[in-house]
Amino acid sequence: MLKDPALLNRLARVMPVFDWGRRYDRDALSNDLVAAVIVTIMLIPQSLAYALLAGLPAETGIYASIAPIVLYAIFGTSRALAVGPVAVVSLMTAAAIGNIAEPGSPELLLAAVTLAFLSGAFLILLGVFRLGFLANFLSHPVIAGFITASGILIAMSQLRHVLGISASGANLPELLRSLFEHLDEINWITLAIGVSATAFLFWVRKGLMPLLLSTGMKPKLAGVLAKAGPVAAVFVTTFIAWVFNLGETAGVRVVGDVPQGLPPLTMPSFSPDLLGQLIGPAVLISIIGFVESVSVAQTLAARKRQRIVPDQELIGLGAANVGAAFTGGYPVTGGFARSVVNFDAGAETPAAGAYTAVGLLLAAMLLTPLIYHLPQATLAATIIVAVLSLVDFSILKKTWVYSRADFAAVSATIALTLLFGVEVGVTAGVVLSILIHLYKSSRPHMAVVGRVPGTEHFRNVKRHKVEIDETVLTLRVDESLYFANARYLEDSLYDMVAARPQLRHVVLMCPAVNEIDMSALESLEAINERLKALDVTFNLSEVKGPVMDRLRRSDFLHHLSGKVFLSQHQAAEELAAGPSHNSFTTSQPQ
């Protein structure tokens, strides 16, 4: 049955594994296994660290990296995306569940898996109904601002582990105040471990690769060793803490007992109270995670001339989160750093992720006793080094130069995230993105145009030297017409008509108008009637086919005082005053 090409194609649309799986060969297996080994080495300390960032036991990070990866390999479309815990989603998880239950309690774990289930269900719902476009309401500048602010918050939240103190807080003022209040609790040995690990990891990130290459080492091997830097930091600091028993003798906080074995089977809660508390954060986590994941997946796919299907990505990520919910995890998404590593290591198919899951499963079953003495300061250093690469203040300069509206959105997103926390920040980002779009489209760019001498081209009178006819006003609208800008068009056009006593014809040039909604149609009807009362004809030119189809379904064209012209040149030729065109004047650009 599975040899039927038609059936396989139908299955491939739902489960892309039936697409790439048919062409899987020995070379792909070899490349995927190498990539899986490298990503597994990188992912073990990262998973532990991000779980602690989310306020959950360390093993939760490993659990959240097993079933989700396998499910994404089945349902996802990216060949290189590595799914699992990420910094921003971990921070948002901590903010969502932190006030629900006590740290380390069963209620907190229940809230985490319920959050993952809600996030997965929401993503699958969006995918089934092909609503992935909703994520576009988060503009790139706003996302960049949110991630920058989140990176700062994450790094600041980890200073307590580096210092060995009990500070806490959901936003920057709370974190700073708490850090200062607990400075007298600093554990100097913990600080030494944390600072040393951070310095080492920064050196690994910036300096180890060039050093290895300078010795003549092959780039691929040098890349593997450089990516293994966090593992080296984990090994060395754990060994030191074990030899000197720093957890007992010096008060250094260590990971402690980590359950050994398979991920547990868990069940999310369906309590109305808990669902009501988590549904809002789940939606925000889903949107942020999807946007981050798809942007990474599209970038990597473009490098190999592959493509991803955003709506299917929703289903793949949704399945991954549902898998996390039933195996003791918490919300996951595609991570930038590990996906790039997966890609650079030569991953050919999503099977590389499945092999990574096997490696993590073996780690959960065999290696967890070895991390009992792992200092939490080392994991904090891993997080700090990872997230500081996300901090990019250059977006402020770029948006200031290019678009003041985007600068305002980025600045507000950064400020609100730092001052009030991640949920307020991302909500503000969504609202600001929509408001900026509405503001820009409610005041569309409109230009009075004239003919470039000796051509059939019409350009803005303020930018070009053009010919204009005093009896004809041609207004080009560079935006679709809808309820938010219909009145602006009316008011602007009436002002222009009032300033031109010789006017006999108005032409609305529509090459950029992709849609005219009912409110805009009523405005066009009002313009037509008002111009008719002034003995001025109202005409349209260069109307797109779909827009014209809708206009034909109304009575507007029957009452139009002028005509609809195929081109602006045709309109100018027919409406010009007299055969000699003696009413033409030359307009100088301003």
C-alpha positions in Angstrom: 0.0 0.0 0.0 2.8 2.4 0.9 4.3 1.9 -2.6 1.4 3.8 -4.1 2.9 7.1 -5.2 -0.4 9.0 -4.8 -0.8 7.8 -1.3 2.8 8.6 -0.4 2.4 12.1 -1.7 -0.7 12.6 0.4 1.1 11.3 3.5 4.1 13.5 2.7 1.9 16.6 2.9 0.9 15.7 6.5 4.1 13.9 7.6 7.1 15.1 5.5 9.1 12.1 6.7 7.4 10.2 3.9 9.0 12.7 1.5 12.7 12.8 2.5 12.5 9.2 3.9 12.0 7.8 0.4 15.4 9.2 -0.7 17.4 8.4 2.5 20.7 6.7 1.7 24.0 5.7 3.3 25.6 9.1 2.7 22.7 10.9 4.4 22.9 8.4 7.3 26.6 9.1 7.8 26.2 12.9 7.7 23.2 12.8 10.0 25.1 10.7 12.6 28.1 13.0 12.6 25.8 16.0 13.1 23.8 14.2 15.8 27.0 13.5 17.8 28.1 17.1 17.7 24.6 18.5 18.6 24.2 16.0 21.4 27.5 17.1 23.0 26.3 20.7 22.7 22.8 20.0 23.9 23.4 18.1 27.1 24.8 21.1 29.1 22.4 23.5 27.3 19.3 21.4 28.2 20.3 21.3 31.8 21.0 25.0 31.9 17.8 26.1 30.2 15.7 23.9 32.5 17.2 25.7 35.5 16.5 29.0 33.7 12.8 27.9 33.5 12.8 27.3 37.2 12.5 23.5 36.7 14.7 20.5 37.7 17.7 20.1 35.5 16.5 16.7 34.0 13.4 18.4 32.6 15.6 20.0 29.9 16.8 16.6 28.8 13.3 15.2 28.8 12.1 18.2 26.7 14.8 17.3 24.1 13.9 13.7 23.4 10.3 13.1 22.2 9.9 16.6 20.8 12.9 16.1 18.5 11.5 12.8 17.2 8.0 14.2 16.6 9.4 17.3 14.8 11.5 14.9 12.6 8.2 13.3 11.5 6.0 16.3 11.1 8.5 19.2 10.4 9.7 20.4 7.0 13.2 21.8 7.9 16.1 19.6 7.2 18.4 21.3 9.8 16.2 22.8 12.5 17.1 21.4 16.0 14.2 21.5 18.3 14.4 21.7 22.1 14.6 24.2 25.0 15.7 27.7 24.1 16.7 30.7 26.3 13.8 33.0 25.5 11.1 30.4 25.8 12.6 29.1 29.0 12.5 32.6 30.5 8.9 33.0 29.4 8.1 29.7 30.9 9.6 30.8 34.2 7.5 34.0 34.1 4.4 32.0 33.3 4.6 29.3 36.0 6.7 31.0 38.6 3.8 32.4 40.6 1.6 29.3 40.3 3.5 26.9 42.6 6.6 26.5 44.8 9.9 25.8 43.1 10.5 22.1 42.7 7.0 21.1 43.7 4.9 18.6 41.7 2.4 21.4 41.0 5.2 23.4 39.2 6.0 20.4 37.0 2.3 20.0 36.3 2.0 23.6 35.3 5.1 23.2 33.0 3.7 20.2 31.1 0.3 21.9 30.9 1.9 25.0 29.4 3.6 22.8 26.8 0.4 21.1 26.0 -1.5 24.4 25.5 1.3 25.7 23.4 1.3 22.6 21.2 -2.4 22.5 20.8 -2.5 26.2 19.8 0.3 25.7 17.2 -1.5 22.7 15.7 -4.7 24.6 15.6 -3.0 27.4 13.7 -1.4 24.9 11.3 -4.6 23.0 10.6 -6.5 26.2 9.7 -3.4 27.7 7.9 -3.2 30.7 10.2 0.6 31.0 10.3 0.3 34.5 8.8 -0.8 35.7 12.2 2.8 35.5 13.4 3.6 38.2 10.8 2.0 40.8 13.2 5.3 40.7 15.1 7.6 42.8 13.0 11.3 42.0 12.8 12.4 45.1 14.6 10.0 44.4 17.5 11.2 40.8 17.6 14.9 42.0 17.6 14.1 44.4 20.4 12.3 41.7 22.5 15.1 39.2 22.1 17.7 41.8 23.0 15.8 42.8 26.2 15.2 39.1 27.0 18.9 38.4 26.6 19.7 41.1 29.1 17.1 39.7 31.5 18.3 36.2 31.2 21.9 37.1 31.8 20.9 39.2 34.8 18.8 36.4 36.2 21.8 34.0 36.1 24.1 36.3 38.1 22.5 34.9 41.3 23.9 31.5 40.4 27.3 32.9 39.5 27.4 34.8 42.8 25.8 32.0 44.8 23.0 34.1 46.3 19.2 33.8 46.5 18.2 36.8 44.4 15.1 36.7 42.2 12.9 38.9 40.1 10.7 39.0 36.9 12.1 42.3 35.5 15.3 44.3 35.6 14.4 46.6 38.5 13.4 43.7 40.7 16.5 41.7 39.7 18.9 44.6 40.4 17.2 45.4 43.7 17.3 41.7 44.8 20.9 41.3 43.7 22.0 44.4 45.8 20.0 43.2 48.8 21.7 39.8 48.8 25.3 40.9 48.0 26.4 40.0 51.5 25.6 36.3 50.8 28.1 36.0 48.0 29.9 32.6 48.0 33.4 33.4 46.8 34.2 29.9 45.6 31.0 29.9 43.6 31.9 33.3 42.2 35.4 32.0 41.2 33.8 29.0 39.4 31.2 31.1 37.7 33.6 33.8 36.5 36.2 31.3 35.4 33.7 29.2 33.4 32.2 32.4 31.8 35.7 33.6 30.8 36.6 30.2 29.4 33.4 29.9 27.4 33.8 33.4 25.9 37.4 32.4 24.9 36.1 29.2 23.4 33.5 31.1 21.4 35.9 33.7 20.1 39.4 32.3 20.2 39.5 28.5 20.2 38.5 28.0 16.6 41.2 30.3 15.1 43.8 28.8 17.5 43.0 25.2 16.4 43.0 26.2 12.7 46.4 27.8 13.1 47.8 24.5 14.3 46.8 22.9 10.9 43.7 21.1 12.2 41.0 20.4 9.7 38.1 22.9 10.0 35.5 20.2 10.7 37.4 18.7 13.6 38.2 22.2 14.9 34.5 23.1 14.8 33.6 20.0 16.8 36.2 20.7 19.5 35.1 24.4 19.6 31.5 23.4 20.1 32.5 21.0 22.8 33.7 23.9 25.0 30.7 23.8 27.3 31.2 20.1 27.8 34.8 20.8 28.8 33.7 23.4 31.3 31.1 21.0 32.7 33.6 18.2 33.1 36.4 20.3 34.7 34.1 22.2 37.2 32.2 19.0 38.1 35.5 17.2 38.7 36.8 20.0 40.9 33.5 20.1 42.9 33.6 16.3 43.3 37.3 16.1 44.4 36.9 18.8 47.0 33.2 18.1 47.8 32.4 21.7 47.4 28.7 21.2 47.7 29.1 20.1 51.3 32.3 21.8 52.5 32.0 25.2 50.7 28.3 25.7 50.2 28.6 25.6 46.4 25.2 24.9 44.9 25.3 21.8 42.6 22.8 20.1 40.4 22.3 17.3 42.9 20.3 14.1 42.3 19.0 13.7 38.8 16.7 10.8 38.2 18.2 8.1 36.0 16.1 6.5 33.4 13.6 7.0 30.6 11.6 10.3 30.5 8.4 9.8 32.6 5.0 9.7 31.2 3.1 12.7 32.3 -0.4 14.1 31.9 -1.2 17.8 31.6 -3.9 19.3 33.8 -7.3 20.2 32.5 -8.3 22.2 35.5 -10.2 25.3 34.3 -8.4 27.5 36.8 -4.9 26.4 35.7 -5.8 26.5 32.0 -7.1 30.1 32.5 -3.9 31.2 34.1 -1.7 29.6 31.4 -3.6 30.2 28.1 -2.3 33.7 27.6 1.3 32.9 28.2 0.9 29.7 26.0 -0.3 31.8 23.1 2.6 34.3 23.5 5.2 31.5 23.8 3.8 29.8 20.7 4.0 32.9 18.6 7.5 33.9 19.8 8.7 30.3 19.4 7.2 29.9 15.9 8.6 33.2 14.7 12.1 32.4 16.0 11.9 28.9 14.6 10.7 29.7 11.2 13.2 32.6 10.7 16.0 30.1 11.5 14.6 27.4 9.3 14.0 29.6 6.3 17.6 31.0 6.6 19.1 27.6 6.7 16.9 26.2 4.0 17.8 29.0 1.6 21.4 28.1 1.8 20.7 24.7 0.2 17.9 25.9 -2.0 15.4 24.0 0.0 12.0 25.3 1.2 9.9 25.0 4.3 6.2 25.1 4.6 5.3 27.5 7.5 1.8 26.0 8.1 3.3 22.5 8.3 6.0 23.9 10.6 3.2 24.9 12.9 2.1 21.3 13.1 5.6 20.1 13.5 6.3 22.4 16.4 2.9 21.8 17.9 3.5 18.0 17.8 6.9 18.6 19.5 5.3 20.6 22.3 2.5 18.0 22.8 5.3 15.4 23.0 7.0 17.4 25.7 3.8 17.7 27.6 3.4 13.9 27.8 7.1 13.1 28.6 7.9 15.5 31.5 9.1 18.5 29.5 8.1 22.1 28.9 7.6 24.3 25.9 10.2 23.9 23.1 11.0 25.5 19.7 13.8 25.5 17.1 17.0 26.9 18.6 19.2 29.3 16.6 22.6 28.1 17.9 22.0 24.4 17.8 20.3 24.6 14.4 23.3 26.4 12.9 25.6 23.8 14.5 23.4 21.0 13.1 23.6 22.6 9.7 27.3 23.3 9.7 27.9 19.7 11.0 26.4 18.4 7.7 22.9 17.3 8.7 21.1 16.2 5.6 17.6 15.3 7.0 15.5 15.6 10.1 16.7 12.1 11.0 19.8 13.9 12.5 17.4 15.2 15.2 16.1 11.7 15.8 19.6 10.4 16.3 20.3 13.3 18.7 17.2 12.2 20.7 18.8 8.7 21.0 22.0 10.3 22.3 20.1 12.3 24.9 18.1 9.2 25.9 21.3 7.4 26.5 22.6 10.3 28.5 19.4 10.3 30.6 19.7 6.6 31.3 23.5 6.4 31.9 25.1 9.8 32.6 22.9 11.6 35.1 24.8 10.2 38.2 27.9 11.9 36.8 26.4 15.4 37.1 25.5 15.3 40.7 28.4 17.6 41.6 28.0 19.9 38.6 28.0 23.5 39.9 24.9 25.5 39.0 27.3 28.4 38.4 28.7 26.5 35.4 25.3 26.1 33.9 24.6 29.8 34.5 27.9 30.7 32.7 26.7 28.5 29.7 23.4 30.5 29.6 25.1 33.9 29.9 27.5 33.3 27.1 24.8 31.9 24.9 22.3 34.7 25.4 24.6 37.6 25.2 25.1 36.8 21.6 21.4 37.6 21.2 21.8 41.1 22.5 22.0 43.5 19.5 21.7 47.2 20.3 22.6 48.0 16.7 18.9 47.6 15.8 18.4 50.9 17.6 20.8 52.7 15.3 19.5 51.0 12.2 15.8 51.8 12.9 16.6 55.4 13.9 18.3 56.0 10.6 15.7 54.1 8.5 12.3 54.5 10.2 11.5 56.5 13.3 8.3 54.6 13.8 10.2 51.3 13.9 12.7 52.9 16.3 9.9 53.9 18.6 8.5 50.3 18.5 11.9 48.7 19.2 12.7 51.2 22.0 9.3 50.7 23.6 9.6 46.9 23.4 13.1 46.9 25.0 12.0 49.3 27.7 8.8 47.5 28.5 10.4 44.1 28.6 13.1 45.2 30.9 10.8 47.2 33.2 7.8 44.9 33.3 8.9 41.5 32.2 8.7 39.3 29.1 4.9 38.9 28.9 4.3 42.6 29.0 7.2 43.1 26.5 6.0 40.7 23.9 2.3 41.8 24.2 3.4 45.4 23.8 5.5 44.3 20.7 2.4 42.7 19.1 0.2 45.7 19.8 2.9 48.2 18.7 3.5 46.2 15.4 -0.3 46.3 14.6 -0.6 50.0 15.6 2.3 51.0 13.5 0.9 49.2 10.5 -2.5 50.8 11.0 -1.0 54.2 11.4 1.1 53.9 8.3 -1.7 52.5 6.2 -4.2 55.0 7.6 -2.1 57.8 6.2 -1.0 56.3 2.8 1.5 58.0 0.6 -0.3 59.9 -2.1 1.2 61.8 -5.0 0.0 64.2 -7.6 1.6 63.0 -10.8 2.4 64.4 -14.2 3.8 63.1 -17.4 7.5 62.9 -17.9 8.1 64.9 -21.1 8.4 62.8 -24.2 7.2 59.5 -22.5 4.1 57.7 -21.3 5.4 57.6 -17.8 3.8 59.5 -14.9 5.7 60.5 -11.8 5.4 62.6 -8.6 5.4 66.3 -9.4 7.5 66.9 -6.2 10.3 64.6 -7.4 10.4 64.9 -11.2 10.2 67.6 -13.9 6.9 66.7 -15.5 4.1 68.1 -17.6 0.7 68.7 -15.9 -2.7 69.8 -17.2 -4.3 72.4 -14.9 -7.8 71.0 -15.8 -6.8 67.4 -14.8 -5.8 66.3 -11.3 -4.2 62.8 -11.2 -3.7 61.4 -7.7 -1.8 58.2 -7.2 -2.5 56.2 -4.0 0.3 53.9 -2.9 -1.8 51.7 -0.6 -4.9 49.6 -0.6 -8.1 51.5 0.3 -9.9 50.3 3.5 -11.8 51.6 6.5 -8.7 53.1 8.2 -7.6 55.4 5.3 -10.9 56.0 3.4 -11.6 59.3 5.2 -8.0 60.4 4.8 -8.3 60.0 1.1 -11.6 62.0 1.0 -10.2 64.9 3.0 -7.0 65.0 1.1 -8.7 64.9 -2.3 -11.3 67.6 -1.3 -8.4 69.9 -0.2 -6.7 69.5 -3.6 -9.9 70.1 -5.5 -10.6 73.3 -3.6 -7.2 74.7 -4.4 -7.7 74.2 -8.2 -10.5 76.4 -9.6 -9.8 75.4 -13.2 -10.2 71.7 -12.5 -12.5 69.6 -14.7 -11.4 66.1 -14.2 -10.0 64.0 -11.3 -8.2 60.7 -12.0 -7.5 58.3 -9.1 -4.4 56.3 -10.3 -4.5 52.8 -8.7 -1.5 50.7 -9.6 -0.7 50.0 -5.9 -4.3 49.5 -4.8 -4.7 45.7 -4.2 -8.1 45.9 -2.5 -11.0 48.3 -1.9 -13.2 47.3 1.1 -16.8 48.4 1.7 -15.9 51.5 3.7 -13.5 52.7 1.0 -16.1 52.0 -1.7 -18.6 54.2 0.2 -15.9 56.9 0.3 -15.4 56.6 -3.5 -19.1 56.9 -4.0 -19.2 60.1 -1.8 -16.2 61.5 -3.7 -18.0 60.8 -7.0 -21.2 62.5 -5.9 -19.4 65.6 -4.5 -17.3 66.0 -7.6 -20.3 65.6 -9.8 -22.0 68.5 -7.9 -18.9 70.6 -8.7 -19.2 69.6 -12.4 -15.9 67.7 -12.1 -15.7 64.1 -13.4 -14.3 61.3 -11.3 -12.1 58.8 -13.1 -10.0 55.7 -12.3 -6.9 54.4 -14.1 -4.7 51.3 -13.9 -7.2 49.4 -11.7 -6.0 45.8 -11.0 -8.2 42.9 -12.2 -9.3 41.6 -8.8 -10.2 45.1 -7.7 -12.1 45.7 -10.9 -14.0 42.4 -10.4 -15.3 43.5 -7.0 -16.2 47.0 -8.3 -18.3 45.4 -11.0 -20.3 43.6 -8.3 -21.4 47.0 -7.0 -23.4 49.9 -8.4 -20.4 52.2 -8.3 -19.4 51.9 -11.9 -23.0 52.6 -13.1 -23.0 56.0 -11.3 -19.4 56.9 -12.0 -19.3 60.4 -13.6 -16.1 59.6 -15.5 -14.5 56.5 -16.9 -12.1 53.7 -15.9 -9.0 53.9 -18.0 -6.6 51.0 -18.7 -3.6 53.3 -18.4 -2.9 56.7 -17.1 -1.5 57.7 -20.5 -4.9 56.9 -22.1 -6.6 58.9 -19.4 -4.3 61.9 -20.0 -4.8 61.8 -23.7 -8.6 61.7 -23.5 -9.1 64.2 -20.7 -6.5 66.8 -21.8 -8.0 70.2 -22.6 -8.2 70.4 -26.4 -6.1 68.9 -29.2 -3.3 71.4 -28.8 -2.8 70.6 -25.1 -2.3 74.3 -24.5 -3.2 73.9 -20.8 -0.1 71.9 -20.1 2.5 73.5 -17.8 5.8 72.1 -16.6 6.2 71.4 -13.0 9.6 71.6 -11.3 10.5 69.1 -8.6 10.6 70.4 -5.1 
